[in-house]
Amino acid sequence: MTGTFCWYDLSTTDTAAAEKFYTTLLGWTSAPHRVGDDSYTMWQHGETGFGGLMALPAEARAMGVPPHWMGYVWVENAEAAVARAAELGARVIVPATTISPEVGRFAVLADPQGATFAVYESSRPGDGADWKCPVAWHECYTTDVEGAMAFYEAMFGWEKTDAMNMPVGGVYQMFGKGGQTFGGMMLKPEQMPVAAWLYYFGVKNADNVAAEAPGLGASLILGPMDVPGGGRIVVARDPEGATFAVYAMAG
């Protein structure tokens, strides 16, 4: 588990609308949950809980932070991860903070190129031993592919796997750990204001998602289109403005 993505949160301006959108479009289920004094909704795909939904904090809205998805990387010690990230040039957005004594601790960081991610330390012994990541792909749009790769390698032990030249954006560098590839990195397009992570949720049919999403208030950014390996993808913006993607395997 250490050094792999383990959770995905959506922070948004209209939680009720977002809950309806994703459960309708992607077939997820949801359930209310309490974390301390805060309201929180759990996302579930089949029997797998994989993330949550919460209101974008007022202070974040005041700073102009838009609705967004956030991926969490599993670490053994959140405090140590924050210290290591800062040493490597990352910016600490939220320091190591206790979610609850029963759940664990987290921190939010921005890598040296500006892409935001979180780390999570579980307080439950053996937690995550049977974890199966339900997200199909993790993509980092960055200003420096080699620099970003070096940062995450030092942070989490990620390794370069395959690479390919893109028609636009230079080299697409894939990465993984323990023999498994779980994402890629590429230069961000000029129109993208900041470096960012994009998460691809697995679906049976990407074309159906593309056909249904606009009627639910989403806007399509890219696709549906084929990708190397035989799958098809769609990148979209949900009704509140959070960017997400879907991936359907070939066959």
C-alpha positions as CSV (number, residue, x, y, z in Angstrom):
1,M,0.0,0.0,0.0
2,T,2.7,2.5,0.9
3,G,3.3,5.0,-2.0
4,T,0.1,4.1,-3.9
5,F,-3.1,6.1,-4.3
6,C,-5.7,5.0,-1.8
7,W,-8.6,7.5,-1.7
8,Y,-10.3,10.2,-3.8
9,D,-12.2,13.2,-2.5
10,L,-14.4,15.6,-4.4
11,S,-14.7,19.1,-2.8
12,T,-17.4,21.1,-4.5
13,T,-19.9,24.0,-4.1
14,D,-23.1,21.9,-4.4
15,T,-22.7,18.5,-2.7
16,A,-26.3,17.5,-3.4
17,A,-26.0,18.2,-7.1
18,A,-22.6,16.5,-7.3
19,E,-23.9,13.4,-5.5
20,K,-26.9,13.1,-8.0
21,F,-24.6,13.7,-11.0
22,Y,-22.0,11.0,-10.3
23,T,-24.4,8.4,-9.0
24,T,-26.6,8.9,-12.1
25,L,-23.8,9.0,-14.6
26,L,-21.3,6.5,-13.3
27,G,-23.6,4.2,-11.2
28,W,-21.9,4.8,-7.9
29,T,-23.7,4.6,-4.6
30,S,-23.3,7.0,-1.8
31,A,-23.9,7.1,2.0
32,P,-23.8,9.9,4.6
33,H,-20.9,9.8,7.1
34,R,-19.7,11.9,9.9
35,V,-16.1,12.9,10.4
36,G,-15.9,14.8,13.7
37,D,-18.3,17.7,13.4
38,D,-18.2,17.7,9.6
39,S,-20.7,16.2,7.2
40,Y,-19.2,13.8,4.6
41,T,-20.6,11.5,1.9
42,M,-18.8,8.2,1.1
43,W,-18.5,7.1,-2.6
44,Q,-18.8,3.4,-3.3
45,H,-18.5,1.4,-6.5
46,G,-20.0,-2.0,-6.0
47,E,-18.8,-3.1,-2.6
48,T,-15.6,-1.0,-2.7
49,G,-15.5,2.4,-0.8
50,F,-13.0,4.5,-2.6
51,G,-13.6,8.2,-1.8
52,G,-15.8,10.9,-0.5
53,L,-17.7,14.1,-1.2
54,M,-17.6,17.3,0.9
55,A,-18.4,21.0,0.7
56,L,-15.5,23.2,-0.6
57,P,-14.4,25.2,2.5
58,A,-15.4,28.8,2.6
59,E,-11.7,29.9,3.0
60,A,-10.8,27.9,-0.2
61,R,-13.6,29.6,-2.1
62,A,-12.4,33.0,-0.9
63,M,-9.0,32.1,-2.3
64,G,-10.5,31.2,-5.7
65,V,-10.0,27.4,-5.4
66,P,-12.5,25.7,-7.8
67,P,-14.3,22.4,-7.2
68,H,-11.8,19.6,-7.6
69,W,-10.9,16.0,-7.1
70,M,-8.0,15.2,-4.8
71,G,-6.1,11.9,-4.7
72,Y,-4.5,10.6,-1.5
73,V,-1.3,8.6,-1.4
74,W,-0.8,6.0,1.4
75,V,2.1,6.8,3.7
76,E,3.4,5.2,6.9
77,N,3.7,8.5,8.7
78,A,2.0,11.8,7.6
79,E,4.4,14.0,9.6
80,A,7.5,12.4,8.0
81,A,5.9,12.6,4.6
82,V,5.3,16.4,5.0
83,A,8.8,16.9,6.2
84,R,10.2,15.0,3.2
85,A,8.0,16.8,0.7
86,A,9.1,20.2,2.0
87,E,12.7,19.1,1.9
88,L,12.2,18.1,-1.8
89,G,10.7,21.5,-2.7
90,A,6.9,20.9,-2.2
91,R,4.6,23.4,-0.6
92,V,2.6,22.4,2.4
93,I,-1.1,23.5,2.0
94,V,-2.5,21.6,5.0
95,P,0.0,20.2,7.5
96,A,-0.4,16.7,9.0
97,T,-3.8,16.8,10.6
98,T,-5.8,14.2,12.5
99,I,-9.1,13.2,10.8
100,S,-10.2,11.3,13.9
101,P,-8.3,8.9,16.2
102,E,-10.1,5.9,14.6
103,V,-9.4,6.9,11.0
104,G,-5.9,8.5,10.8
105,R,-4.1,11.6,9.6
106,F,-3.7,13.4,6.3
107,A,-1.9,16.4,4.8
108,V,-2.3,18.3,1.5
109,L,0.7,19.2,-0.5
110,A,1.6,20.8,-3.8
111,D,4.6,19.3,-5.7
112,P,7.4,21.6,-6.8
113,Q,5.6,22.1,-10.1
114,G,2.4,23.0,-8.4
115,A,0.2,19.9,-8.8
116,T,-1.8,19.3,-5.6
117,F,-2.2,15.9,-3.9
118,A,-2.7,14.5,-0.4
119,V,-1.1,11.9,1.8
120,Y,-2.9,9.6,4.2
121,E,-1.7,7.7,7.3
122,S,-4.1,5.1,8.7
123,S,-4.5,4.6,12.4
124,R,-5.9,1.1,11.9
125,P,-3.4,-1.8,12.0
126,G,-3.6,-3.9,8.9
127,D,-5.8,-1.4,7.1
128,G,-5.4,-1.5,3.3
129,A,-4.0,-5.0,3.2
130,D,-6.6,-6.1,0.6
131,W,-7.0,-2.7,-1.1
132,K,-7.8,-2.8,-4.8
133,C,-7.6,0.6,-6.4
134,P,-10.9,1.3,-8.3
135,V,-9.4,4.2,-10.3
136,A,-8.2,3.1,-13.7
137,W,-5.5,5.7,-14.3
138,H,-3.7,8.7,-12.6
139,E,-2.4,11.5,-14.8
140,C,-0.2,14.4,-13.9
141,Y,-0.1,17.5,-16.1
142,T,3.1,19.3,-15.1
143,T,5.5,22.0,-16.2
144,D,8.5,19.6,-15.8
145,V,8.1,15.9,-16.4
146,E,11.6,14.9,-15.3
147,G,11.4,17.1,-12.3
148,A,8.0,15.8,-11.3
149,M,9.1,12.2,-11.8
150,A,12.2,12.8,-9.6
151,F,10.1,14.3,-6.8
152,Y,7.6,11.4,-6.7
153,E,10.4,8.8,-7.0
154,A,12.0,10.4,-3.9
155,M,8.7,10.7,-2.1
156,F,7.0,7.4,-2.8
157,G,9.5,5.2,-4.7
158,W,7.7,5.5,-8.0
159,E,9.6,4.2,-11.0
160,K,9.5,5.0,-14.7
161,T,7.9,2.3,-16.8
162,D,7.0,2.9,-20.5
163,A,7.2,6.2,-22.3
164,M,6.0,7.4,-25.7
165,N,6.2,10.6,-27.7
166,M,3.0,12.6,-27.9
167,P,2.0,14.6,-31.0
168,V,1.6,17.6,-28.6
169,G,3.3,17.8,-25.2
170,G,6.5,15.9,-25.8
171,V,7.1,12.6,-23.9
172,Y,4.4,10.8,-22.0
173,Q,6.1,9.2,-19.1
174,M,4.3,6.3,-17.4
175,F,5.1,5.4,-13.8
176,G,4.4,2.7,-11.3
177,K,5.6,0.7,-8.4
178,G,6.2,-3.0,-7.7
179,G,5.9,-4.0,-11.3
180,Q,2.5,-2.2,-11.7
181,T,2.0,0.8,-13.9
182,F,-0.8,3.1,-12.6
183,G,-0.3,6.5,-14.3
184,G,1.4,8.9,-16.6
185,M,3.0,12.3,-16.7
186,M,3.0,14.9,-19.5
187,L,3.6,18.6,-20.0
188,K,0.4,20.6,-19.3
189,P,-1.2,22.4,-22.2
190,E,-0.7,26.1,-22.3
191,Q,-4.4,26.7,-21.7
192,M,-4.3,24.8,-18.4
193,P,-3.6,27.5,-15.7
194,V,-1.7,25.3,-13.3
195,A,-0.2,21.8,-13.0
196,A,-2.7,19.3,-11.8
197,W,-3.6,15.7,-11.3
198,L,-6.5,14.1,-13.3
199,Y,-8.2,10.8,-12.2
200,Y,-9.7,8.3,-14.6
201,F,-12.7,6.3,-13.3
202,G,-13.3,2.9,-14.8
203,V,-16.5,2.5,-16.8
204,K,-17.9,-0.1,-19.1
205,N,-18.5,2.2,-22.1
206,A,-16.9,5.7,-22.4
207,D,-19.1,6.6,-25.4
208,N,-22.2,6.2,-23.3
209,V,-20.7,8.5,-20.7
210,A,-20.0,11.1,-23.4
211,A,-23.5,10.9,-24.6
212,E,-25.2,11.2,-21.2
213,A,-22.9,13.7,-19.4
214,P,-24.1,16.9,-21.3
215,G,-27.7,16.2,-20.5
216,L,-26.8,16.0,-16.8
217,G,-25.1,19.4,-16.9
218,A,-21.5,18.4,-17.7
219,S,-19.3,19.7,-20.5
220,L,-17.0,17.5,-22.5
221,I,-13.3,18.5,-22.8
222,L,-11.9,15.6,-24.7
223,G,-13.2,12.5,-26.4
224,P,-14.5,9.9,-26.6
225,M,-11.2,8.8,-28.2
226,D,-9.0,5.7,-28.4
227,V,-5.8,5.5,-26.4
228,P,-2.8,3.2,-26.8
229,G,-3.6,-0.2,-25.3
230,G,-7.0,-0.3,-26.9
231,G,-9.1,1.6,-24.4
232,R,-11.3,4.6,-24.8
233,I,-11.4,7.8,-22.7
234,V,-13.5,10.9,-22.0
235,V,-12.4,13.9,-20.1
236,A,-15.2,16.2,-18.8
237,R,-16.1,18.9,-16.4
238,D,-18.9,18.2,-14.0
239,P,-21.8,20.7,-13.5
240,E,-19.9,22.4,-10.6
241,G,-16.7,22.7,-12.6
242,A,-14.6,19.8,-11.3
243,T,-12.6,18.0,-14.0
244,F,-12.7,14.2,-14.1
245,A,-12.1,11.5,-16.7
246,V,-13.4,8.0,-17.5
247,Y,-11.6,5.0,-19.0
248,A,-13.2,2.0,-20.7
249,M,-11.0,-1.0,-21.3
250,A,-11.0,-2.6,-24.8
251,G,-13.4,-5.5,-25.2
